[in-house]
Amino acid sequence: MPPPGQTQLPDWDGLKLRVRTLIATHRVMIFSKSYCPYCHRVKELFSSLGVQYYALELDVTDDGPSIQQVLVELTNQRTVPNVFVNGKHIGGCDATYKAYENGTLQKLLGNVKDAETYDYDLIVIGGGSGGLACSKEAATLGKKVMVLDYVVPTPLGTTWGLGGTCVNVGCIPKKLMHQAALLGQALKDSRAYGWQYEEQVKHNWETMVEAVQNYIGSLNWGYRLSLREKSVTYQNSYGEFVEPHKIKATNRKGQVTYHTAETFVLATGERPRYLGIPGDKEFCITSDDLFSLPYCPGKTLVVGASYVALECAGFLAGLGLDVTVMVRSILLRGFDQEMAEKIGAHMETHGVTFIRKFVPTQVEKLEDGTPGRLKVTAKSTEGPEIFEGEYNTVLLAIGRDACTRNIGLQTIGVKINEKNGKVPVNDEEQTNVPYVYAIGDILDGKLELTPVAIQAGKLLARRLYGGSSTKCDYINVPTTVFTPLEYGSCGLAEEKAIEEYGEQNLEVYHSLFWPLEWTVPGRDNNTCYAKIICNKLDSNRVIGFHVLGPNAGEVTQGFAAAIKCGLTKELLDETIGIHPTCAEVFTTMDITKSSGQDISQRGC
């Protein structure tokens, strides 16, 4: 029957013949509409498989409504896309993807490679924490796995081994150098505790770097060994897609090999961003260079206000160096701003200089050396003022970019966020191309944390090969910024909580505190700070946890489990604290921000 309201009856038999002819003469026939997102997804699937299709856009075809009515009679399906493969009706978007996932689609297509003809079940591009976790878990589940990992040298030529950013130029060396700075502070405090030493105490940068790099080297070797033990093939090569399911691997000598896999996981991570000004790549360093720098950086300008910037500035100052931080706008964007400003104030009190609302415009070399001497010119973000200063080292920490633009993703149709190179995925870390997944720092809108990448990688492998359905939970993930006054957090920043729940529906409890260890040397009284943000509409459930103080990471880790379990203010009040500790402050909080009462601590 013709569609209701049709004023002119079409040649119904002719239309049926046309539809059947289209289905019979095209290997893949898609009846589609140009604006339909489900139609686009189906087309992307066939494109990613390297399969040509013919699509008839019913919304731009004069007799489109009539053709759709013919399809209803033929298939009993009223929606688009309506997909046929080699004359067989597959169905809509969900049915097509289901057929792909269970292998039916591949068999219907005929000459598309079956899984057993691929070189590997899984190829992971990137040998960082997430990629290693995913590859080893997949191998444990009996799959044939390859890992490709290649570090493009920095402009200064710095490179490193297997293990990714965290192990080589991130969390591990950062925490060890932070510890070196803490030991310097402990030495100062020790005199008040009765320790006596006459000789001048000084720090040796080269000794520290050698010790840190020796430890990292042991980790690199351990990762290679663990891959070998699990029969994961490892290549120190740069991976680039050249066609669906096929990748080119280029090693340091330029030698090329090709490999195919049924499934791919992108775990390429990020690299530091440069300013794009004269002299930045020639004369500046980033965190990729700092931790293996063979000489003491001397007087240092840190450009940026990210956690990387403040952590590096903090331990450099703790080692006794003259450190300045140049800030474009705010400290620790994305973190609780009250906590961020307290961190900045503490760093200023302890010798770090902050230049606010300025950005560099040029870096010039004045003198060679290890370190040399550099001139930095900067301009105000709010007026015509120009700043000029001389430093031995300029460290850029202005953000990081995803390593996704040069690995051939466009060749197989994987979409990325053009602004930052990050990869949009669904809640199972699957990209728009069904056989390609992504984990770690390159995910669009997700957390850039090593433990998150590890968890996501393991769970992905278990879903792909172990029959699991458990997905990575990106909510209430704890983290710590290892600035001189450490900052641990879990849940929402106060600004975000207000945005989501409304200020009138929140109660914020807070307190200053003085670690007992700091009392004898008389250090930083009422500088450490703790606060919890509670949702009054949900039994005062804790939705934000924040602490500034020593060992903040250790404190936060414990409370994070409680928050996952639905921690409330009442449960905190019922918890007996361990005395004397810093963490016990969360069991004794009774002053709200809204009360305006004094939160200074006057006793133990």
C-alpha positions in Angstrom: 0.0 0.0 0.0 1.2 3.6 -0.7 2.0 5.8 2.3 -1.0 7.6 3.9 -1.6 11.0 2.3 0.1 10.2 -1.0 -1.7 12.2 -3.6 -0.4 10.4 -6.6 -0.2 6.6 -6.6 3.3 5.4 -7.7 4.0 2.4 -9.9 4.0 0.1 -6.9 5.2 -3.0 -8.8 8.0 -0.9 -10.4 9.1 0.4 -7.0 9.3 -3.2 -5.6 11.3 -4.3 -8.5 13.7 -1.3 -8.1 14.2 -2.1 -4.4 14.9 -5.7 -5.1 17.3 -4.8 -7.9 19.2 -2.5 -5.6 19.5 -5.2 -2.9 20.5 -7.8 -5.5 23.1 -5.8 -7.3 25.0 -4.3 -4.4 27.2 -6.3 -2.0 26.2 -3.9 0.8 23.0 -1.9 0.4 22.0 0.6 3.0 18.7 2.4 2.8 19.5 5.5 4.8 18.7 9.1 5.7 21.4 11.8 5.4 20.8 13.3 8.8 20.4 10.0 10.8 23.3 9.4 13.3 22.6 5.6 13.3 23.0 5.6 9.5 26.3 7.3 9.9 27.5 4.7 12.4 26.6 1.8 10.1 28.5 3.5 7.2 31.5 4.1 9.4 31.5 0.4 10.3 31.7 -0.7 6.7 34.3 2.0 5.9 36.4 0.8 8.8 36.2 -2.8 7.4 37.3 -1.5 4.0 34.0 -2.6 2.5 32.3 -0.5 -0.2 28.6 0.1 0.2 25.8 1.8 -1.7 23.5 4.1 0.3 20.2 5.4 -0.9 19.3 8.5 1.1 15.5 8.3 1.4 15.1 11.9 2.6 16.6 13.4 -0.6 15.0 10.9 -3.0 11.7 12.0 -4.5 10.0 8.7 -4.0 11.8 8.0 -0.6 8.6 7.7 1.4 7.2 5.2 -1.0 10.5 3.2 -1.1 10.4 3.1 2.7 6.9 1.7 2.6 8.1 -1.0 0.2 10.8 -1.8 2.7 8.2 -2.1 5.5 6.3 -4.7 3.5 9.5 -6.5 2.6 11.2 -6.5 6.1 8.6 -5.4 8.6 11.2 -2.7 9.7 9.9 0.9 9.8 13.2 2.6 10.6 16.5 3.4 9.0 19.2 2.3 8.4 17.9 -0.8 6.7 20.9 -2.9 5.8 21.3 -5.8 3.3 24.5 -7.8 2.8 24.8 -10.1 -0.2 21.0 -10.0 -0.5 20.4 -10.9 3.1 18.5 -8.5 5.4 20.6 -7.6 8.4 18.4 -4.9 10.0 19.1 -1.6 11.7 22.2 -0.1 13.4 22.1 -2.3 16.5 21.5 -5.5 14.5 24.4 -4.7 12.2 26.8 -4.1 15.0 25.6 -7.2 16.8 26.2 -9.2 13.6 29.7 -7.7 13.4 30.5 -8.6 17.1 29.4 -12.2 16.8 31.1 -12.7 13.4 28.0 -13.2 11.3 28.6 -10.0 9.3 32.2 -11.0 8.4 31.0 -14.4 7.1 28.3 -12.8 5.0 30.8 -10.4 3.5 32.9 -13.4 2.5 36.3 -12.0 1.7 36.8 -10.0 4.9 39.4 -11.7 7.0 38.2 -14.0 9.7 39.8 -13.6 13.1 42.0 -16.7 12.8 43.7 -15.3 9.7 45.1 -12.2 11.5 48.6 -12.1 12.9 47.4 -11.3 16.3 44.2 -11.2 18.3 45.1 -7.9 19.8 47.7 -5.2 19.0 48.2 -2.5 21.7 49.8 0.8 20.5 51.6 2.2 23.5 53.6 0.6 26.2 52.6 2.8 29.1 50.7 1.7 32.2 47.4 1.2 30.5 48.7 -0.5 27.5 50.9 -2.9 29.5 48.0 -3.8 31.8 45.6 -4.5 28.9 48.1 -6.5 26.9 49.2 -8.7 29.9 45.6 -9.3 30.9 44.6 -10.3 27.3 47.6 -12.7 27.1 46.7 -14.2 30.5 43.3 -14.9 29.0 44.9 -16.9 26.2 45.1 -14.3 23.4 48.0 -13.7 21.0 49.1 -10.1 21.7 51.6 -7.5 20.4 52.7 -4.3 22.0 54.2 -1.5 20.0 56.0 1.3 21.9 58.1 4.0 20.6 59.2 7.3 22.2 59.7 10.1 19.8 62.7 12.0 21.2 62.1 15.5 22.6 63.6 18.5 20.8 66.6 18.1 23.1 66.9 14.5 22.2 65.6 12.9 25.4 64.1 9.5 25.2 63.4 6.6 27.5 62.4 2.9 27.8 59.3 0.8 28.2 56.7 1.9 30.7 55.2 5.2 29.5 55.0 8.6 31.0 54.3 7.6 34.6 57.3 5.4 35.1 59.9 7.4 33.0 59.0 11.1 33.1 56.0 11.3 35.4 54.7 9.9 38.7 57.7 7.8 39.7 60.6 10.3 39.2 58.4 13.2 40.4 57.5 11.5 43.7 61.2 10.5 44.2 62.4 14.1 43.7 59.5 15.3 45.9 60.9 13.0 48.5 64.4 14.4 48.1 62.9 17.9 48.8 61.0 16.5 51.9 64.2 15.1 53.2 65.8 18.5 52.9 63.0 19.9 55.0 63.3 17.1 57.5 67.0 17.9 57.9 66.1 21.4 58.9 63.5 20.2 61.3 65.9 17.6 62.8 67.9 20.3 64.7 64.9 21.1 66.8 64.6 17.4 67.7 68.2 17.3 68.9 70.2 16.2 65.9 73.5 18.0 65.7 75.7 18.2 62.6 78.4 20.8 61.9 79.2 20.3 58.3 77.2 22.3 55.7 74.4 20.3 54.2 74.0 20.6 50.4 72.3 18.7 47.7 74.0 17.0 44.7 71.7 17.0 41.7 73.8 14.5 39.7 73.7 11.9 42.5 69.9 12.2 42.8 69.3 11.9 39.0 71.6 8.9 38.8 69.8 7.1 41.6 66.4 7.9 40.2 67.4 6.8 36.6 68.9 3.6 38.0 65.6 2.8 39.6 63.6 3.6 36.5 66.0 1.4 34.4 65.1 -1.5 36.7 61.4 -0.9 36.1 61.9 -0.7 32.3 63.7 -4.1 32.4 61.0 -5.5 34.7 58.3 -4.6 32.2 60.1 -6.2 29.3 60.6 -9.3 31.4 56.9 -9.5 32.4 55.8 -9.2 28.7 58.2 -12.0 27.8 56.9 -14.2 30.6 53.3 -13.8 29.3 54.3 -14.4 25.7 53.4 -10.9 24.6 55.3 -9.8 21.5 57.0 -6.5 22.1 58.5 -4.2 19.4 60.2 -0.9 20.1 58.5 0.5 16.9 56.2 3.4 15.9 52.8 2.1 14.9 50.7 3.6 12.2 47.5 2.3 10.6 47.7 1.8 6.8 44.4 0.0 6.2 41.6 -1.6 8.2 43.1 -4.1 10.7 46.6 -3.5 9.4 49.4 -1.5 11.0 52.9 -0.5 9.9 55.6 -0.6 12.6 58.8 1.4 12.1 61.8 0.9 14.4 64.6 3.3 15.2 66.7 2.2 12.2 63.8 2.9 9.9 63.1 -0.8 9.3 59.4 -1.4 8.6 57.2 -4.4 9.3 53.5 -4.9 8.9 51.1 -6.6 11.3 47.4 -7.4 11.3 45.0 -7.9 14.3 41.4 -8.5 14.9 41.3 -5.8 17.6 43.4 -2.7 18.4 43.8 -0.7 21.6 45.1 2.8 21.5 47.2 3.7 24.6 49.5 6.2 23.1 49.3 8.7 26.0 50.3 12.4 25.8 53.4 14.6 25.4 54.1 18.1 26.7 52.9 21.1 24.7 55.2 23.9 23.6 54.3 27.6 23.4 54.9 28.1 19.8 57.1 31.2 20.4 60.7 31.9 19.2 63.2 29.8 21.2 60.8 27.5 23.0 61.9 24.2 21.4 65.5 25.3 21.0 66.1 26.5 24.6 63.4 25.3 26.9 62.9 22.0 28.5 59.7 20.1 29.6 59.0 17.4 32.2 60.2 15.0 29.5 63.7 16.3 30.0 63.8 17.4 33.6 64.1 14.1 35.4 67.2 12.9 33.5 68.8 16.4 33.1 72.5 15.7 33.6 73.2 19.0 35.4 71.5 21.1 38.1 69.0 23.4 36.4 70.0 26.4 38.5 67.7 29.5 38.6 64.5 28.2 37.0 61.4 29.7 35.4 58.5 27.3 35.4 55.9 28.4 32.8 52.4 27.1 33.6 50.1 26.5 36.6 49.2 22.8 36.1 49.9 20.2 38.7 53.0 19.3 36.7 54.2 22.9 36.9 53.6 23.3 40.6 55.0 19.9 41.6 58.2 20.5 39.7 58.5 24.1 41.0 57.9 22.7 44.5 60.6 20.1 44.6 63.1 22.3 42.7 62.6 25.0 45.4 62.8 22.3 48.1 66.3 21.4 46.7 67.4 25.0 47.3 67.0 26.4 43.8 65.7 29.9 42.9 62.3 29.2 41.3 59.8 31.4 39.7 56.4 30.3 38.3 54.7 32.3 35.5 51.0 31.9 35.6 48.7 32.8 32.7 45.4 32.7 34.6 44.6 30.4 37.5 46.4 27.7 39.5 45.4 24.1 39.1 42.5 24.5 36.6 40.0 21.8 37.2 40.9 21.4 40.9 39.1 23.0 43.9 40.2 26.6 43.7 40.3 27.3 47.4 42.8 24.4 47.8 44.8 25.6 44.8 45.2 29.1 46.2 46.3 27.8 49.5 48.9 25.7 47.7 50.1 28.8 45.9 50.3 30.8 49.2 52.3 28.1 50.9 54.7 27.9 48.0 55.2 31.7 48.1 55.8 31.6 51.8 58.6 29.0 51.2 60.4 31.0 48.6 58.7 30.4 45.2 58.1 33.6 43.3 54.8 33.8 41.3 54.4 36.1 38.2 50.7 36.3 37.6 48.8 37.1 34.4 51.8 36.9 32.1 52.7 34.7 29.1 56.2 34.4 27.5 56.6 35.7 24.0 60.3 34.9 23.3 63.2 32.9 24.8 66.8 33.9 23.8 70.1 32.3 24.7 72.5 34.6 26.3 75.2 32.1 27.2 76.0 28.5 26.7 76.6 26.2 29.6 75.3 23.4 31.8 73.2 25.3 32.7 73.5 28.2 30.4 71.8 31.6 30.6 68.5 32.5 29.0 66.5 35.7 28.6 62.7 35.5 28.7 60.4 38.2 27.4 56.8 38.0 28.5 53.7 40.1 28.1 50.7 40.8 30.4 47.4 39.1 29.6 45.6 42.2 31.0 47.5 45.2 29.7 50.6 46.5 27.7 53.2 45.6 30.4 56.3 43.7 29.3 58.4 41.5 31.6 62.0 40.6 31.0 64.0 38.2 33.2 67.2 36.0 33.1 67.2 32.4 34.1 69.4 29.3 33.7 66.5 27.0 32.8 63.0 27.5 31.5 60.7 24.6 32.1 57.4 24.5 30.1 54.5 22.9 31.8 51.5 24.4 30.0 49.6 21.2 29.2 49.8 18.0 27.2 48.6 16.9 23.8 47.3 13.4 22.9 49.6 11.4 20.6 46.9 10.5 18.1 47.4 12.7 15.0 50.2 10.8 13.3 49.2 7.2 13.8 47.0 6.8 10.7 43.6 7.0 12.5 42.1 9.0 9.6 43.0 6.1 7.3 40.6 3.7 9.1 38.1 6.4 10.1 38.6 6.7 13.8 37.3 10.1 14.9 39.3 12.4 17.2 38.6 15.7 18.9 40.3 18.1 16.4 40.9 20.6 19.2 43.0 18.4 21.4 43.5 15.2 19.6 41.7 13.2 22.2 39.5 10.1 21.3 35.8 10.0 22.0 34.7 6.6 23.2 31.5 4.9 24.5 31.3 3.6 28.1 33.2 0.5 27.1 36.2 2.5 25.7 35.2 1.7 22.1 35.8 4.2 19.4 33.5 4.9 16.4 35.4 2.1 14.6 34.2 -1.1 16.4 37.5 -3.0 16.4 39.5 0.0 17.8 39.4 0.8 21.5 41.2 3.5 23.5 42.3 3.9 27.1 44.3 6.2 29.3 45.1 9.9 28.9 44.0 10.1 25.3 40.3 9.6 26.2 38.1 12.7 25.6 36.6 14.0 28.8 38.2 11.3 31.1 40.7 11.5 33.9 44.4 11.6 33.1 45.6 9.3 35.9 47.9 6.2 35.7 45.7 4.0 38.0 42.7 4.8 35.9 44.4 3.7 32.7 45.5 0.5 34.4 42.0 -0.3 35.6 40.5 0.5 32.3 43.0 -1.6 30.4 42.5 -4.7 32.6 38.7 -4.4 32.5 38.7 -3.9 28.8 40.7 -7.1 28.2 38.4 -9.0 30.5 35.3 -7.8 28.6 36.9 -8.6 25.3 38.2 -12.0 26.2 37.1 -13.1 29.6 33.3 -12.9 29.4 33.2 -10.0 31.9 30.7 -7.1 31.7 32.4 -4.8 34.3 33.2 -1.3 33.1 35.7 1.2 34.4 34.2 3.6 37.0 35.4 7.1 36.4 33.5 8.6 39.3 35.0 9.4 42.7 38.6 8.7 41.6 41.0 9.8 44.3 44.2 11.7 43.3 47.0 13.7 44.9 49.1 16.7 43.8 52.6 16.3 45.2 53.3 20.0 45.8 55.4 20.9 48.9 52.1 21.0 50.9 50.5 17.9 49.4 46.9 18.1 48.2 44.6 15.0 48.1 41.1 15.0 46.7 38.2 12.6 45.9 34.9 13.6 44.4 33.8 17.1 43.5 35.6 20.4 43.8 33.5 22.9 45.7 32.8 25.0 42.5 31.6 21.9 40.7 29.5 20.7 43.6 27.7 24.1 43.7 27.2 23.9 40.0 25.7 20.4 40.1 23.7 20.6 43.4 23.2 24.2 44.2 24.9 26.0 47.1 21.7 25.9 49.2 21.7 22.1 49.1 25.3 21.7 50.3 27.0 21.8 53.7 30.8 22.3 53.8 32.7 21.3 56.9 36.3 22.5 57.2 39.2 22.8 59.6 42.7 24.0 59.8 45.2 21.7 61.5 48.8 21.5 62.7 50.6 18.2 62.2 52.2 17.1 65.5 55.5 16.5 63.7 55.6 20.2 62.8 55.0 21.6 66.3 58.5 21.1 67.7 60.3 22.9 64.9 57.5 25.5 64.9 56.6 25.1 61.3 53.5 26.3 59.4 51.0 26.5 62.2 47.4 26.5 60.8 48.4 26.0 57.2 47.2 22.5 56.6 43.5 22.4 55.8 40.8 19.8 55.4 37.2 20.1 54.1 34.4 17.9 53.1 31.4 18.8 50.9 28.1 17.1 51.9 24.8 16.8 50.0 22.1 17.8 52.4 19.4 16.2 50.2 21.1 12.8 50.5 21.7 12.2 54.2 24.7 14.6 54.1 26.6 12.1 51.8 30.2 13.2 51.2 30.5 14.2 47.6 33.8 16.1 47.9 36.9 15.3 50.0 39.9 17.6 50.2 43.0 17.7 52.3 46.2 19.8 52.3 48.9 18.3 54.4 51.7 15.8 54.8 51.1 12.3 53.3 47.9 13.6 51.7 47.9 10.7 49.2 47.9 8.1 51.9 45.1 9.8 53.8 43.0 10.3 50.7 43.4 6.7 49.5 41.8 5.4 52.7 38.8 7.8 52.6 38.3 7.1 48.9 37.1 3.6 49.6 34.6 4.9 52.2 33.3 7.5 49.7 32.8 4.7 47.1 30.7 3.0 49.8 28.5 6.1 50.3 30.2 7.8 53.2 28.1 10.3 55.2 28.9 13.0 57.7 27.2 11.0 60.4 29.4 8.0 59.6 32.5 10.2 59.8 31.3 11.5 63.2 30.8 7.9 64.4 34.4 6.9 63.3 36.9 7.1 66.1 40.1 8.8 65.0 43.7 7.6 65.4 45.5 10.0 67.7 47.8 11.8 67.0 47.4 11.8 63.2 46.5 14.3 60.5 43.6 12.1 59.2 41.7 12.2 62.5 40.7 15.8 61.7 38.0 14.3 59.4 36.4 12.5 62.4 36.2 15.7 64.5 34.9 18.4 62.1 32.0 20.4 63.5 32.4 23.8 61.9 30.6 24.7 58.7 31.7 27.3 56.2 28.3 28.9 56.4 28.7 29.5 60.1 31.7 31.7 59.6 33.3 30.4 62.8 37.1 30.4 63.4 38.7 27.1 62.3 42.2 27.7 63.7 43.5 24.8 65.8 44.7 25.7 69.3 45.6 22.3 70.8 45.9 18.6 70.1 
